[in-house]
Structures are given as structure tokens and as C-alpha cells.
Amino acid sequence: MKVMNCPLNGPRNISEFTYGGEFKQMPDPQTCTDAEWADYVFNSDDTLGVVCEWWMHNPSSYWFLAERHTGSDEILRTFDPKELFTTRVEFTTAKETAQ
């Protein structure tokens, strides 16, 4: 059984988690082009080595970050996103922007 350490809930069976994609810097949604946004949302670097990824613990809906080696699939570290983020990004709809 493979175990992942959830920063909120402790060690859990890997089946309790959902992979959320590679962590990468988000472009400014107000100024980036459609192509830049599509690249951010749909493409990944597909790196062989240690990458930082989003994961979610399904029963608690808790999102966190994990450093994982893509070759060995070893999870090196899991941590709360608060270690990297100090502010919340608010999105507006096109309708709100037009007003």
C-alpha cells in the first residue's frame, strides 16, 4: 500500500488523493493572452526529476503541494500552500469587468 502524508490529516492511503497538476506560476489573468492562459491551464513541462504538484485529499477536500520525483514516484515532501502564498487571487467574470 502506498501512503501519502497529508499536511492536514496525516498519513493516508494514496487512493484517498487526486492529482491536481504541476505547480507553476500563474500568469496575470487580467493581462495575459488567451494563448498564455491556455498554456498555463493545459500544458505541463513533463520533467524527469523532482517536481512540485497540486494534490487534494478527497475526504476533506484539502488542497496541498507535494514534491515528487517523477522517475521513482517517490513523494519527498508535502506541505501547506500557505508556505508559498500570502494572498488569495480573486477572479472576476467578464460581466463584472465590463461594468
N, CA, C and O atoms as a GROMACS GRO file, in nm:
protein
  396
    1MET      N    1   0.085  -0.118   0.000
    1MET     CA    2   0.000   0.000   0.000
    1MET      C    3   0.089   0.124   0.000
    1MET      O    4   0.180   0.136   0.082
    2LYS      N    5   0.062   0.217  -0.093
    2LYS     CA    6   0.137   0.342  -0.098
    2LYS      C    7   0.067   0.443  -0.008
    2LYS      O    8  -0.055   0.455  -0.009
    3VAL      N    9   0.148   0.515   0.069
    3VAL     CA   10   0.096   0.612   0.165
    3VAL      C   11   0.148   0.751   0.130
    3VAL      O   12   0.265   0.768   0.098
    4MET      N   13   0.059   0.850   0.138
    4MET     CA   14   0.099   0.989   0.123
    4MET      C   15   0.066   1.062   0.252
    4MET      O   16  -0.039   1.038   0.313
    5ASN      N   17   0.155   1.150   0.293
    5ASN     CA   18   0.131   1.226   0.415
    5ASN      C   19   0.056   1.354   0.381
    5ASN      O   20   0.112   1.443   0.316
    6CYS      N   21  -0.068   1.364   0.423
    6CYS     CA   22  -0.147   1.485   0.404
    6CYS      C   23  -0.107   1.583   0.514
    6CYS      O   24  -0.108   1.546   0.632
    7PRO      N   25  -0.072   1.708   0.481
    7PRO     CA   26  -0.033   1.803   0.585
    7PRO      C   27  -0.143   1.832   0.687
    7PRO      O   28  -0.114   1.871   0.800
    8LEU      N   29  -0.267   1.812   0.649
    8LEU     CA   30  -0.379   1.838   0.740
    8LEU      C   31  -0.423   1.712   0.815
    8LEU      O   32  -0.454   1.719   0.934
    9ASN      N   33  -0.426   1.596   0.746
    9ASN     CA   34  -0.484   1.474   0.802
    9ASN      C   35  -0.385   1.363   0.834
    9ASN      O   36  -0.425   1.258   0.884
   10GLY      N   37  -0.258   1.383   0.805
   10GLY     CA   38  -0.158   1.281   0.835
   10GLY      C   39  -0.148   1.176   0.726
   10GLY      O   40  -0.204   1.193   0.618
   11PRO      N   41  -0.078   1.066   0.753
   11PRO     CA   42  -0.057   0.960   0.653
   11PRO      C   43  -0.189   0.893   0.613
   11PRO      O   44  -0.269   0.854   0.698
   12ARG      N   45  -0.208   0.881   0.481
   12ARG     CA   46  -0.330   0.820   0.427
   12ARG      C   47  -0.296   0.736   0.305
   12ARG      O   48  -0.194   0.758   0.240
   13ASN      N   49  -0.382   0.639   0.275
   13ASN     CA   50  -0.367   0.557   0.155
   13ASN      C   51  -0.374   0.648   0.032
   13ASN      O   52  -0.456   0.739   0.027
   14ILE      N   53  -0.288   0.624  -0.065
   14ILE     CA   54  -0.281   0.707  -0.185
   14ILE      C   55  -0.415   0.713  -0.260
   14ILE      O   56  -0.440   0.807  -0.335
   15SER      N   57  -0.500   0.613  -0.241
   15SER     CA   58  -0.630   0.612  -0.309
   15SER      C   59  -0.722   0.725  -0.261
   15SER      O   60  -0.822   0.753  -0.325
   16GLU      N   61  -0.688   0.789  -0.149
   16GLU     CA   62  -0.768   0.899  -0.096
   16GLU      C   63  -0.735   1.032  -0.162
   16GLU      O   64  -0.795   1.134  -0.128
   17PHE      N   65  -0.640   1.034  -0.256
   17PHE     CA   66  -0.592   1.160  -0.313
   17PHE      C   67  -0.620   1.169  -0.462
   17PHE      O   68  -0.630   1.068  -0.532
   18THR      N   69  -0.632   1.292  -0.510
   18THR     CA   70  -0.646   1.321  -0.652
   18THR      C   71  -0.533   1.414  -0.693
   18THR      O   72  -0.506   1.515  -0.627
   19TYR      N   73  -0.467   1.380  -0.803
   19TYR     CA   74  -0.360   1.463  -0.859
   19TYR      C   75  -0.421   1.586  -0.923
   19TYR      O   76  -0.518   1.575  -0.998
   20GLY      N   77  -0.366   1.703  -0.894
   20GLY     CA   78  -0.422   1.827  -0.947
   20GLY      C   79  -0.337   1.897  -1.050
   20GLY      O   80  -0.374   2.004  -1.099
   21GLY      N   81  -0.222   1.840  -1.084
   21GLY     CA   82  -0.138   1.902  -1.186
   21GLY      C   83  -0.013   1.964  -1.128
   21GLY      O   84   0.005   1.978  -1.007
   22GLU      N   85   0.073   2.000  -1.220
   22GLU     CA   86   0.201   2.059  -1.187
   22GLU      C   87   0.181   2.200  -1.130
   22GLU      O   88   0.098   2.276  -1.179
   23PHE      N   89   0.258   2.234  -1.028
   23PHE     CA   90   0.254   2.370  -0.975
   23PHE      C   91   0.342   2.458  -1.062
   23PHE      O   92   0.458   2.426  -1.086
   24LYS      N   93   0.285   2.568  -1.110
   24LYS     CA   94   0.364   2.664  -1.185
   24LYS      C   95   0.306   2.802  -1.163
   24LYS      O   96   0.190   2.816  -1.125
   25GLN      N   97   0.386   2.903  -1.186
   25GLN     CA   98   0.342   3.040  -1.164
   25GLN      C   99   0.227   3.074  -1.257
   25GLN      O  100   0.234   3.049  -1.378
   26MET      N  101   0.122   3.132  -1.202
   26MET     CA  102   0.004   3.169  -1.278
   26MET      C  103   0.027   3.304  -1.344
   26MET      O  104   0.070   3.399  -1.277
   27PRO      N  105  -0.002   3.316  -1.474
   27PRO     CA  106   0.007   3.447  -1.537
   27PRO      C  107  -0.105   3.538  -1.486
   27PRO      O  108  -0.206   3.489  -1.434
   28ASP      N  109  -0.088   3.666  -1.499
   28ASP     CA  110  -0.191   3.760  -1.456
   28ASP      C  111  -0.315   3.742  -1.544
   28ASP      O  112  -0.308   3.767  -1.664
   29PRO      N  113  -0.427   3.698  -1.488
   29PRO     CA  114  -0.546   3.672  -1.570
   29PRO      C  115  -0.603   3.797  -1.636
   29PRO      O  116  -0.678   3.787  -1.733
   30GLN      N  117  -0.568   3.914  -1.585
   30GLN     CA  118  -0.620   4.039  -1.643
   30GLN      C  119  -0.539   4.085  -1.764
   30GLN      O  120  -0.591   4.158  -1.849
   31THR      N  121  -0.411   4.044  -1.774
   31THR     CA  122  -0.325   4.096  -1.880
   31THR      C  123  -0.270   3.990  -1.976
   31THR      O  124  -0.217   4.026  -2.081
   32CYS      N  125  -0.280   3.863  -1.942
   32CYS     CA  126  -0.221   3.761  -2.029
   32CYS      C  127  -0.308   3.736  -2.152
   32CYS      O  128  -0.428   3.766  -2.152
   33THR      N  129  -0.247   3.682  -2.254
   33THR     CA  130  -0.320   3.648  -2.375
   33THR      C  131  -0.394   3.516  -2.356
   33THR      O  132  -0.368   3.442  -2.261
   34ASP      N  133  -0.486   3.487  -2.447
   34ASP     CA  134  -0.556   3.358  -2.442
   34ASP      C  135  -0.458   3.243  -2.456
   34ASP      O  136  -0.473   3.139  -2.391
   35ALA      N  137  -0.357   3.260  -2.541
   35ALA     CA  138  -0.256   3.154  -2.561
   35ALA      C  139  -0.175   3.130  -2.435
   35ALA      O  140  -0.146   3.016  -2.401
   36GLU      N  141  -0.138   3.237  -2.364
   36GLU     CA  142  -0.064   3.222  -2.238
   36GLU      C  143  -0.149   3.152  -2.133
   36GLU      O  144  -0.099   3.066  -2.059
   37TRP      N  145  -0.277   3.188  -2.125
   37TRP     CA  146  -0.365   3.124  -2.027
   37TRP      C  147  -0.386   2.976  -2.061
   37TRP      O  148  -0.383   2.891  -1.972
   38ALA      N  149  -0.407   2.946  -2.189
   38ALA     CA  150  -0.424   2.806  -2.231
   38ALA      C  151  -0.299   2.725  -2.201
   38ALA      O  152  -0.309   2.610  -2.159
   39ASP      N  153  -0.182   2.784  -2.222
   39ASP     CA  154  -0.057   2.714  -2.192
   39ASP      C  155  -0.049   2.683  -2.042
   39ASP      O  156  -0.008   2.574  -2.003
   40TYR      N  157  -0.087   2.780  -1.960
   40TYR     CA  158  -0.084   2.761  -1.814
   40TYR      C  159  -0.181   2.650  -1.771
   40TYR      O  160  -0.146   2.566  -1.688
   41VAL      N  161  -0.301   2.650  -1.827
   41VAL     CA  162  -0.405   2.555  -1.785
   41VAL      C  163  -0.382   2.414  -1.839
   41VAL      O  164  -0.401   2.317  -1.766
   42PHE      N  165  -0.341   2.402  -1.966
   42PHE     CA  166  -0.342   2.272  -2.032
   42PHE      C  167  -0.206   2.204  -2.051
   42PHE      O  168  -0.202   2.083  -2.073
   43ASN      N  169  -0.097   2.277  -2.042
   43ASN     CA  170   0.034   2.218  -2.072
   43ASN      C  171   0.119   2.201  -1.947
   43ASN      O  172   0.108   2.278  -1.852
   44SER      N  173   0.203   2.099  -1.948
   44SER     CA  174   0.297   2.078  -1.838
   44SER      C  175   0.436   2.058  -1.896
   44SER      O  176   0.452   2.030  -2.015
   45ASP      N  177   0.536   2.074  -1.810
   45ASP     CA  178   0.674   2.062  -1.856
   45ASP      C  179   0.717   1.918  -1.875
   45ASP      O  180   0.811   1.891  -1.949
   46ASP      N  181   0.649   1.822  -1.810
   46ASP     CA  182   0.681   1.680  -1.819
   46ASP      C  183   0.828   1.654  -1.784
   46ASP      O  184   0.901   1.588  -1.858
   47THR      N  185   0.870   1.707  -1.671
   47THR     CA  186   1.008   1.700  -1.625
   47THR      C  187   1.038   1.565  -1.563
   47THR      O  188   0.957   1.510  -1.488
   48LEU      N  189   1.156   1.510  -1.592
   48LEU     CA  190   1.204   1.392  -1.522
   48LEU      C  191   1.289   1.442  -1.407
   48LEU      O  192   1.394   1.503  -1.427
   49GLY      N  193   1.243   1.417  -1.288
   49GLY     CA  194   1.312   1.466  -1.169
   49GLY      C  195   1.211   1.513  -1.067
   49GLY      O  196   1.094   1.473  -1.070
   50VAL      N  197   1.255   1.597  -0.976
   50VAL     CA  198   1.169   1.646  -0.869
   50VAL      C  199   1.082   1.760  -0.920
   50VAL      O  200   1.132   1.858  -0.975
   51VAL      N  201   0.952   1.746  -0.902
   51VAL     CA  202   0.856   1.849  -0.941
   51VAL      C  203   0.765   1.879  -0.823
   51VAL      O  204   0.747   1.797  -0.733
   52CYS      N  205   0.708   1.997  -0.826
   52CYS     CA  206   0.610   2.037  -0.725
   52CYS      C  207   0.473   2.025  -0.789
   52CYS      O  208   0.451   2.073  -0.901
   53GLU      N  209   0.380   1.960  -0.719
   53GLU     CA  210   0.248   1.929  -0.775
   53GLU      C  211   0.136   1.961  -0.676
   53GLU      O  212   0.156   1.958  -0.555
   54TRP      N  213   0.020   1.992  -0.731
   54TRP     CA  214  -0.101   2.006  -0.652
   54TRP      C  215  -0.163   1.869  -0.628
   54TRP      O  216  -0.169   1.787  -0.720
   55TRP      N  217  -0.208   1.843  -0.506
   55TRP     CA  218  -0.282   1.722  -0.471
   55TRP      C  219  -0.398   1.760  -0.381
   55TRP      O  220  -0.392   1.860  -0.309
   56MET      N  221  -0.504   1.680  -0.387
   56MET     CA  222  -0.618   1.703  -0.300
   56MET      C  223  -0.650   1.576  -0.221
   56MET      O  224  -0.655   1.466  -0.276
   57HIS      N  225  -0.672   1.594  -0.090
   57HIS     CA  226  -0.721   1.483  -0.008
   57HIS      C  227  -0.872   1.482  -0.025
   57HIS      O  228  -0.941   1.572   0.023
   58ASN      N  229  -0.924   1.379  -0.093
   58ASN     CA  230  -1.066   1.375  -0.131
   58ASN      C  231  -1.164   1.384  -0.015
   58ASN      O  232  -1.258   1.464  -0.023
   59PRO      N  233  -1.148   1.306   0.093
   59PRO     CA  234  -1.249   1.312   0.200
   59PRO      C  235  -1.261   1.449   0.266
   59PRO      O  236  -1.369   1.486   0.313
   60SER      N  237  -1.151   1.526   0.270
   60SER     CA  238  -1.157   1.657   0.336
   60SER      C  239  -1.157   1.773   0.237
   60SER      O  240  -1.171   1.889   0.277
   61SER      N  241  -1.140   1.744   0.107
   61SER     CA  242  -1.130   1.847   0.002
   61SER      C  243  -1.017   1.946   0.030
   61SER      O  244  -1.027   2.064  -0.003
   62TYR      N  245  -0.911   1.897   0.090
   62TYR     CA  246  -0.797   1.982   0.126
   62TYR      C  247  -0.691   1.977   0.016
   62TYR      O  248  -0.639   1.870  -0.016
   63TRP      N  249  -0.660   2.092  -0.042
   63TRP     CA  250  -0.557   2.102  -0.145
   63TRP      C  251  -0.423   2.136  -0.081
   63TRP      O  252  -0.416   2.219   0.009
   64PHE      N  253  -0.318   2.070  -0.127
   64PHE     CA  254  -0.184   2.096  -0.076
   64PHE      C  255  -0.082   2.071  -0.186
   64PHE      O  256  -0.118   2.029  -0.296
   65LEU      N  257   0.043   2.097  -0.156
   65LEU     CA  258   0.151   2.078  -0.253
   65LEU      C  259   0.239   1.962  -0.210
   65LEU      O  260   0.259   1.937  -0.091
   66ALA      N  261   0.292   1.892  -0.309
   66ALA     CA  262   0.384   1.780  -0.283
   66ALA      C  263   0.502   1.790  -0.378
   66ALA      O  264   0.486   1.824  -0.495
   67GLU      N  265   0.619   1.759  -0.327
   67GLU     CA  266   0.737   1.744  -0.411
   67GLU      C  267   0.754   1.596  -0.436
   67GLU      O  268   0.764   1.517  -0.342
   68ARG      N  269   0.757   1.558  -0.565
   68ARG     CA  270   0.761   1.417  -0.602
   68ARG      C  271   0.863   1.398  -0.713
   68ARG      O  272   0.874   1.480  -0.803
   69HIS      N  273   0.939   1.288  -0.705
   69HIS     CA  274   1.033   1.254  -0.812
   69HIS      C  275   0.954   1.175  -0.917
   69HIS      O  276   0.900   1.069  -0.888
   70THR      N  277   0.950   1.228  -1.040
   70THR     CA  278   0.867   1.166  -1.144
   70THR      C  279   0.924   1.034  -1.195
   70THR      O  280   0.850   0.953  -1.251
   71GLY      N  281   1.053   1.012  -1.176
   71GLY     CA  282   1.113   0.886  -1.222
   71GLY      C  283   1.087   0.772  -1.126
   71GLY      O  284   1.049   0.663  -1.168
   72SER      N  285   1.106   0.796  -0.997
   72SER     CA  286   1.089   0.691  -0.896
   72SER      C  287   0.949   0.694  -0.834
   72SER      O  288   0.911   0.598  -0.766
   73ASP      N  289   0.872   0.800  -0.857
   73ASP     CA  290   0.740   0.822  -0.798
   73ASP      C  291   0.747   0.837  -0.646
   73ASP      O  292   0.646   0.820  -0.578
   74GLU      N  293   0.864   0.869  -0.594
   74GLU     CA  294   0.881   0.889  -0.450
   74GLU      C  295   0.831   1.028  -0.411
   74GLU      O  296   0.867   1.127  -0.474
   75ILE      N  297   0.748   1.034  -0.308
   75ILE     CA  298   0.698   1.160  -0.256
   75ILE      C  299   0.799   1.206  -0.152
   75ILE      O  300   0.817   1.143  -0.048
   76LEU      N  301   0.865   1.318  -0.180
   76LEU     CA  302   0.972   1.366  -0.094
   76LEU      C  303   0.921   1.454   0.019
   76LEU      O  304   0.975   1.452   0.130
   77ARG      N  305   0.817   1.531  -0.010
   77ARG     CA  306   0.767   1.625   0.091
   77ARG      C  307   0.627   1.670   0.052
   77ARG      O  308   0.597   1.686  -0.066
   78THR      N  309   0.542   1.690   0.152
   78THR     CA  310   0.412   1.750   0.131
   78THR      C  311   0.403   1.871   0.223
   78THR      O  312   0.457   1.870   0.333
   79PHE      N  313   0.334   1.976   0.177
   79PHE     CA  314   0.327   2.096   0.260
   79PHE      C  315   0.206   2.181   0.225
   79PHE      O  316   0.150   2.171   0.116
   80ASP      N  317   0.166   2.264   0.319
   80ASP     CA  318   0.052   2.353   0.304
   80ASP      C  319   0.087   2.465   0.206
   80ASP      O  320   0.198   2.518   0.212
   81PRO      N  321  -0.004   2.502   0.117
   81PRO     CA  322   0.023   2.610   0.021
   81PRO      C  323   0.054   2.744   0.087
   81PRO      O  324   0.113   2.831   0.024
   82LYS      N  325   0.016   2.762   0.213
   82LYS     CA  326   0.046   2.887   0.284
   82LYS      C  327   0.195   2.914   0.291
   82LYS      O  328   0.237   3.028   0.314
   83GLU      N  329   0.277   2.809   0.273
   83GLU     CA  330   0.422   2.830   0.271
   83GLU      C  331   0.464   2.913   0.150
   83GLU      O  332   0.568   2.979   0.155
   84LEU      N  333   0.386   2.911   0.042
   84LEU     CA  334   0.420   2.984  -0.080
   84LEU      C  335   0.331   3.105  -0.106
   84LEU      O  336   0.374   3.200  -0.171
   85PHE      N  337   0.208   3.101  -0.058
   85PHE     CA  338   0.111   3.206  -0.090
   85PHE      C  339   0.078   3.288   0.033
   85PHE      O  340   0.053   3.235   0.141
   86THR      N  341   0.077   3.421   0.014
   86THR     CA  342   0.041   3.510   0.125
   86THR      C  343  -0.092   3.580   0.100
   86THR      O  344  -0.153   3.632   0.193
   87THR      N  345  -0.138   3.580  -0.027
   87THR     CA  346  -0.266   3.644  -0.059
   87THR      C  347  -0.348   3.553  -0.148
   87THR      O  348  -0.294   3.466  -0.217
   88ARG      N  349  -0.476   3.574  -0.146
   88ARG     CA  350  -0.569   3.496  -0.229
   88ARG      C  351  -0.593   3.572  -0.360
   88ARG      O  352  -0.609   3.694  -0.359
   89VAL      N  353  -0.596   3.501  -0.470
   89VAL     CA  354  -0.624   3.561  -0.600
   89VAL      C  355  -0.774   3.558  -0.624
   89VAL      O  356  -0.836   3.452  -0.619
   90GLU      N  357  -0.831   3.673  -0.649
   90GLU     CA  358  -0.974   3.684  -0.677
   90GLU      C  359  -0.992   3.697  -0.827
   90GLU      O  360  -0.922   3.774  -0.893
   91PHE      N  361  -1.086   3.623  -0.882
   91PHE     CA  362  -1.117   3.628  -1.024
   91PHE      C  363  -1.249   3.701  -1.043
   91PHE      O  364  -1.340   3.692  -0.960
   92THR      N  365  -1.259   3.773  -1.154
   92THR     CA  366  -1.384   3.839  -1.189
   92THR      C  367  -1.433   3.781  -1.320
   92THR      O  368  -1.354   3.736  -1.403
   93THR      N  369  -1.562   3.783  -1.338
   93THR     CA  370  -1.620   3.736  -1.464
   93THR      C  371  -1.613   3.848  -1.567
   93THR      O  372  -1.592   3.964  -1.532
   94ALA      N  373  -1.631   3.813  -1.693
   94ALA     CA  374  -1.631   3.913  -1.799
   94ALA      C  375  -1.741   4.017  -1.775
   94ALA      O  376  -1.722   4.135  -1.804
   95LYS      N  377  -1.853   3.973  -1.723
   95LYS     CA  378  -1.964   4.064  -1.695
   95LYS      C  379  -1.926   4.165  -1.588
   95LYS      O  380  -1.958   4.283  -1.601
   96GLU      N  381  -1.857   4.120  -1.482
   96GLU     CA  382  -1.814   4.211  -1.376
   96GLU      C  383  -1.710   4.310  -1.427
   96GLU      O  384  -1.710   4.426  -1.387
   97THR      N  385  -1.623   4.265  -1.515
   97THR     CA  386  -1.518   4.351  -1.571
   97THR      C  387  -1.578   4.461  -1.658
   97THR      O  388  -1.526   4.573  -1.658
   98ALA      N  389  -1.686   4.431  -1.732
   98ALA     CA  390  -1.747   4.526  -1.823
   98ALA      C  391  -1.821   4.638  -1.749
   98ALA      O  392  -1.845   4.744  -1.808
   99GLN      N  393  -1.858   4.618  -1.627
   99GLN     CA  394  -1.936   4.718  -1.552
   99GLN      C  395  -1.853   4.831  -1.501
   99GLN      O  396  -1.904   4.923  -1.437
   0.00000   0.00000   0.00000
